[in-house]
């Protein structure tokens, strides 16, 4: 991890060489999800609620998923841009270095401008929590943190899977955006507003439901039955990273150089 933080330090210094550009890009990232949130606000202004969910409950859902996405996009951006390493033959250099390829790929690129998106999500989170009648305790505070961590792991896992596909396709596939950008847009609402097959797919296959819907039910005292299932749901999202890492190892083992 010392190598990873060294990567982090070097890339941060390089991006800060152009501070005006950095600030403008961060400012732009702040307003990108803000326009989406404005649409959410006007939707509830018109209809009042959706399937029993109030505006601030959905705003909490929105904040959690966007915080997770912005953190993952910042620190796992190397996997999102991995196709260029394979296409140019630069991944071969990573393989001959005596360090883990996961750390090296993660350290190849960081998008610190995504902190603009993160700040906007934090503001929405604070606004939503201040307007919800939540009985706070250690458990609920821990669950909220786990929800965000779980989302980070899920998005990072999807980035890893997308990067692994580049071993065979060379170029990155746009279809993966269905599960990254599309998953983010879908998961900013509670899953029970969608068809049942959609909710099941994004709970048991791509487990976005373990980030915001199931734990959110417990967090807002909407759960029915055994509360342990709702409380522990974010753990399943964190575990999602394990099969993704196994797929990555399989891809690295069967990688053949592009000859660039």
Buried (B, 14 or more C-beta within 10 A) or exposed (E): EEEBEEBBEEBEEEBEEEEEEBEEBBEEBBEEBBEBBEEBEEBBEEEEEBEEBBBBBBBBBBBBBBBBBBBBBBBBBBBBBBBBBBBEEEBBEBEEEEEEBBBBBBBBBBBBBBBBBBBBBBBBBEBBBEBBEBEEEEEBEEBBEBBBBBBBBBBBBBBBBBBBBBBEEEEBEEEBBEBBEEBBEBBBBBBBBBEEEEBEBBBEEBBBBBBBBBBBBBBBEBBEEEEEBBBBBBBBBBBBBEEBBEBBEEBBEEBEEBEE
